[in-house]
Amino acid sequence: MAARQDNSATRLDDAARAGWLYYVAGNTQEEIAAKMGISRQSAQRLVSLSVSEGLIKVRLDHPIGHCLDLAERLRARFALDHCEIVPSDPASASTTIGIAEAGAAEIERTLRLSEPQIIAIGTGRTLKAAVEQLQPMECPHHKVVSLTGNIAPDGSAAFYNVIFNVADTVKARSFPMPLPVIASSARERELLHAQPMIRSTLELAARANISFVGIGHLGSDAPLLLDGFLTEAEQKALQKAGAVGEICGWCFDAQGRLIEGLINDRVASAPLPSRETGRVIAIAMGERKAPAIRAALQRRLANGLITDERTAQLLLA
């Protein structure tokens, strides 16, 4: 009897993985068969089973055992209040697939709460991908506040700032940060933050019930560099100072300590909300980001994480 139950659970796990590879990652049945080491006919049957058993809706609705185990180990290792691990597609180089859908689901869970919530949102490619997955909702009782400025170095709207996308999709009150992402000087940041409208937005962000942030690395293709917020000289200076990652522009070293001086004196973003009174959930994946994710969790810059199997294994190595 126990053996039959184990076989059934394993088959559902396989069906869930096949369904995810097909419906979320966009693999063909031939590709699924190759990745799972099974025949094409078996792959087809597993994909069909994932639908007939109700495992596939819009998002994967079945917790794969290995992912659950990784999540529990990460919770214990980093004292996380929230941790979700999604399956990895071994052949994909995407840094958003899977976690964007999981991030959207977590945002939606918060939006469905009847009690008014203050939801703080960071910026970046991963969060933009997550917000694009949100279902339209009517949430006028919630407030959505940006943690970062929305003005790019050339004066245009920052492409990966998502506050307006969220507000439009869920019809919640939005509070943007009408600032450059990085000010020209520490004095300019001080003057900008002293403005009454900005000060009230910063105070609202500090009271967030839940925050969703991305984590960026600081390598040669760092998002801050590619998007023009950093010069190459500034990026190299940060690396020389030991910086491995950034959250909302705040750069930190391998121990999660904020780098003194350099661009941190000019970052116009709000400080990260309290992890003691609310959840700060980082949504990030990828080998390049693993050192930055580990550092952020070690220092408790975030107390929640949504990532994939491959990254979770790197964090636990």
NULOMAR-973098 format. One line per field, with one value per residue (C-alpha): residue number from 1; y, x, z. Coordinates in pm, 1 decimal, decimal comma. Each point is the difference from the previous one (the first is absolute). Layout:
BEGIN
pos <- c(NUM:...)
c2 <- c(Y:...)
c1 <- c(X:...)
c3 <- c(Z:...)
This chain:
BEGIN
pos <- c(1:2:3:4:5:6:7:8:9:10:11:12:13:14:15:16:17:18:19:20:21:22:23:24:25:26:27:28:29:30:31:32:33:34:35:36:37:38:39:40:41:42:43:44:45:46:47:48:49:50:51:52:53:54:55:56:57:58:59:60:61:62:63:64:65:66:67:68:69:70:71:72:73:74:75:76:77:78:79:80:81:82:83:84:85:86:87:88:89:90:91:92:93:94:95:96:97:98:99:100:101:102:103:104:105:106:107:108:109:110:111:112:113:114:115:116:117:118:119:120:121:122:123:124:125:126:127:128:129:130:131:132:133:134:135:136:137:138:139:140:141:142:143:144:145:146:147:148:149:150:151:152:153:154:155:156:157:158:159:160:161:162:163:164:165:166:167:168:169:170:171:172:173:174:175:176:177:178:179:180:181:182:183:184:185:186:187:188:189:190:191:192:193:194:195:196:197:198:199:200:201:202:203:204:205:206:207:208:209:210:211:212:213:214:215:216:217:218:219:220:221:222:223:224:225:226:227:228:229:230:231:232:233:234:235:236:237:238:239:240:241:242:243:244:245:246:247:248:249:250:251:252:253:254:255:256:257:258:259:260:261:262:263:264:265:266:267:268:269:270:271:272:273:274:275:276:277:278:279:280:281:282:283:284:285:286:287:288:289:290:291:292:293:294:295:296:297:298:299:300:301:302:303:304:305:306:307:308:309:310:311:312:313:314:315:316:317)
c2 <- c(0,0:242,3:-84,8:78,6:333,9:83,2:-86,8:216,3:296,7:-38,3:-13,5:319,8:163,1:-101,3:123,5:332,7:40,1:-93,9:236,7:283,7:-61,3:-0,3:276,2:238,5:-55,4:-57,7:-326,5:-238,5:-357,2:-114,3:243,0:-113,4:-363,2:80,8:203,1:-258,6:-302,8:-155,5:-84,0:257,5:-207,9:5,5:376,1:42,0:-213,1:194,0:335,6:-129,6:-132,0:339,6:146,1:-283,8:0,9:375,5:67,3:254,8:303,9:322,1:-73,6:-322,5:-111,1:-288,0:26,5:-216,5:-187,4:101,3:365,7:-27,1:-159,8:274,7:266,4:-146,8:-23,6:363,0:106,7:-167,0:121,3:367,3:27,1:94,9:89,1:-94,3:-222,9:-143,1:-203,3:-59,2:-270,5:78,3:-53,3:-142,1:139,8:351,5:302,4:217,0:186,9:48,3:-311,2:-176,7:250,7:274,5:-214,7:-93,0:363,2:105,4:-265,1:128,8:360,8:-107,7:-180,9:327,5:196,1:-237,3:86,6:196,1:197,1:303,7:-63,8:220,0:-183,0:129,0:-82,3:14,2:2,1:-211,1:-259,8:-274,9:214,8:132,8:-358,1:-85,4:302,1:-90,8:-329,2:167,9:-56,8:312,4:68,6:275,6:90,8:364,1:-68,4:-76,0:240,2:-82,1:203,3:8,5:-56,7:155,7:307,3:-15,9:232,4:-137,6:182,1:159,3:139,4:-262,0:-229,0:-295,1:-298,0:-259,6:209,1:-188,6:204,4:132,3:-345,0:-144,6:281,6:-18,5:-378,2:-24,2:344,5:79,8:342,9:49,1:210,0:40,3:141,7:291,7:-0,6:-105,4:-352,2:136,0:369,1:200,7:58,6:-80,0:360,5:-25,1:-317,3:173,7:293,6:-228,0:-214,0:312,9:88,4:-54,4:-225,6:-217,1:-10,2:-130,3:-270,7:-107,4:-18,1:-212,7:-237,3:-40,1:-130,1:-260,6:-324,0:-185,0:93,8:-166,9:66,6:-129,2:-67,0:110,9:-113,4:239,1:-185,3:135,0:-30,8:136,4:133,9:336,7:25,7:-122,6:239,8:299,5:64,8:-81,1:84,5:-270,0:178,6:3,3:-369,0:-89,0:216,3:-183,9:-337,3:115,2:99,0:-354,6:58,6:-314,4:111,8:267,6:36,8:312,8:145,6:-58,1:-183,8:-255,1:-232,6:-378,6:26,2:213,5:318,2:322,0:146,6:327,5:298,3:-40,0:-7,8:-91,1:366,1:91,3:-274,6:170,1:-318,6:-43,2:-206,7:-360,2:-30,6:-165,9:-376,5:-15,1:141,2:-114,3:-238,7:99,0:-265,1:-19,3:-146,8:-104,6:-294,5:-91,2:-102,4:354,6:128,2:-280,8:180,3:313,2:-198,5:-186,3:324,6:164,5:-293,9:-30,8:363,8:-30,1:278,6:-218,9:-250,4:-168,8:-158,6:-125,6:-177,9:-318,2:-343,5:65,4:324,2:-155,7:-276,5:261,2:187,8:-319,2:-120,6)
c1 <- c(0,0:278,9:190,1:-306,3:-42,8:369,6:-29,1:-310,5:170,9:306,9:-217,8:-178,3:336,8:107,9:-328,6:39,3:353,9:-102,9:-297,0:223,7:254,4:-279,1:-238,1:233,7:343,5:-138,9:183,5:-121,5:-84,1:321,3:201,4:-178,5:74,8:369,9:22,3:-182,9:164,0:-329,0:-169,5:-203,9:-313,3:66,9:54,8:-331,8:-181,4:156,1:-99,0:-356,1:0,3:107,1:-319,0:-238,2:118,0:-48,3:370,3:12,7:-223,6:173,2:288,1:139,4:-231,0:204,1:293,4:280,5:156,1:357,5:-100,2:-172,9:308,8:225,7:-237,2:1,1:379,5:29,5:-251,3:212,2:335,6:-98,3:-290,5:-239,5:-361,7:-96,7:167,5:-126,6:203,6:-120,4:129,8:297,5:10,7:351,4:25,1:-128,1:221,6:-294,7:26,7:-375,7:-181,2:-188,7:82,1:-193,5:-312,9:63,0:66,5:-325,2:-189,3:146,6:-85,0:-354,0:-32,3:78,5:-238,9:-285,3:25,4:-300,7:206,9:168,6:365,0:295,5:189,0:346,9:144,1:358,9:107,4:176,6:-51,2:-122,4:-263,4:-114,7:-44,1:-195,2:-227,8:-78,0:-143,3:-245,2:-369,5:-221,2:-151,7:-186,7:198,5:-74,6:53,2:371,3:290,5:289,5:315,6:322,0:331,1:201,2:10,1:-161,0:224,6:282,8:332,5:-118,0:-314,0:-235,8:-221,6:201,9:-98,7:-6,5:-187,2:-327,8:-206,1:-239,6:-44,0:-102,9:-239,4:-166,4:-44,9:-140,1:-161,1:179,4:117,3:358,5:278,1:290,0:339,3:45,6:378,3:307,7:106,4:342,2:45,6:295,2:130,7:-70,2:-111,9:-249,3:-147,3:-33,5:-183,9:-229,7:-89,0:-84,3:-285,8:-338,3:-141,9:312,6:25,4:-357,9:67,7:315,1:-197,9:-266,8:265,9:147,8:-338,0:-44,1:-167,3:173,9:265,0:103,3:352,6:241,4:369,0:260,8:359,6:288,5:198,7:99,1:-360,5:-161,3:-353,1:93,8:285,1:-193,9:-286,4:229,3:-33,1:367,9:308,6:256,0:239,8:-262,3:-76,0:368,6:40,0:-290,5:154,1:334,3:-182,0:-139,0:-352,5:-175,9:-360,3:-262,8:-363,1:-178,6:342,2:137,7:330,7:130,2:296,4:22,3:-110,0:-300,8:151,4:-80,9:303,7:106,5:16,3:13,1:-349,1:-171,9:45,6:-209,2:-264,5:-338,3:-192,9:-184,5:180,5:-119,2:-310,1:34,1:37,1:-118,3:-346,7:-54,9:118,3:257,2:-14,7:284,5:-85,4:320,7:174,7:311,0:359,2:129,0:-236,3:62,3:278,7:-215,4:-307,3:202,7:145,9:-342,4:-146,9:296,0:-40,1:-378,7:-39,1:-291,5:-190,9:-175,6:115,7:-150,9:256,2:51,8:145,4:336,2:58,4:-124,1:259,1:273,8:-113,1:13,9:337,5)
c3 <- c(0,0:97,1:-318,0:-213,3:178,4:-55,2:-368,5:-32,1:168,2:-220,9:-311,9:104,4:61,9:-349,7:-144,6:179,2:-130,7:-355,5:18,2:119,6:-276,5:-258,9:111,7:183,9:-155,4:-350,4:-75,4:-267,7:95,2:-171,8:212,3:317,0:-83,0:-44,0:320,8:211,9:-162,6:-110,9:-329,5:-190,2:63,3:375,2:-13,4:-180,4:258,6:289,3:-149,9:-43,9:358,0:132,0:-147,5:88,9:363,0:25,0:56,8:-283,0:-0,7:-94,7:234,1:138,7:280,3:139,5:238,6:-135,5:287,8:-80,8:-12,3:336,4:151,9:-135,9:131,3:350,4:3,1:-110,5:265,6:266,0:-138,3:-30,0:249,5:-278,9:64,9:-355,2:-256,6:-327,6:-246,0:-355,4:-236,1:-223,0:-373,4:-52,0:-352,9:73,5:61,9:102,8:331,3:33,3:-124,0:277,1:272,9:-180,2:15,3:364,6:87,7:-165,8:197,0:328,4:-87,0:-81,8:334,3:174,3:-220,1:85,7:370,9:124,3:250,7:-162,0:-81,5:-86,4:-274,4:-88,5:-341,3:-121,6:-361,8:-258,3:-269,7:231,0:169,2:-335,8:-121,2:316,8:-28,4:-360,7:134,0:239,4:-54,5:-14,8:341,3:184,8:313,5:85,9:372,9:-46,6:-54,9:-231,4:57,2:-201,3:177,3:-281,5:-215,3:-343,1:-198,9:-216,4:-47,7:-327,4:164,9:-144,7:205,2:132,3:-217,2:278,2:256,8:43,3:244,9:-265,3:-157,1:336,6:79,3:-340,1:15,6:354,2:33,9:324,5:111,8:-114,1:145,7:-245,3:91,1:-244,9:36,7:-192,9:91,5:92,1:81,9:-130,4:353,4:362,9:48,9:-286,1:152,5:335,0:-157,5:-200,8:300,4:198,9:-236,5:176,7:-273,8:-6,0:377,7:32,2:-261,5:186,6:325,1:-169,9:-139,2:349,0:122,7:-275,1:105,8:-282,1:-255,9:-324,2:-124,7:-258,8:60,7:-252,0:-37,9:-62,8:-266,2:-338,7:-121,7:316,9:-61,7:153,6:-250,4:-304,2:74,6:33,3:372,9:60,8:-200,9:-64,6:235,6:276,5:-54,0:26,2:311,6:162,5:-83,0:140,4:320,5:24,0:-128,7:-129,6:-35,6:29,6:102,1:-125,0:-75,4:352,2:-52,0:249,6:47,9:38,4:363,8:-91,8:145,4:-185,0:-174,0:159,3:-233,1:-378,7:-151,2:329,2:94,1:-304,2:-21,4:19,0:80,2:326,1:264,1:-0,2:221,8:338,8:-11,4:360,8:-65,7:-359,0:-266,8:-262,1:-271,8:-249,7:-340,2:-174,7:-163,7:-194,3:56,1:-44,2:266,3:251,4:196,9:23,9:108,2:263,9:136,3:18,5:189,6:237,6:102,1:-2,7:-252,5:-107,1:214,2:-288,0:-325,0:-323,3:-218,0:-201,2:76,2:-162,2:193,3:324,5:-33,1:-52,5:312,1:206,5:-136,3)
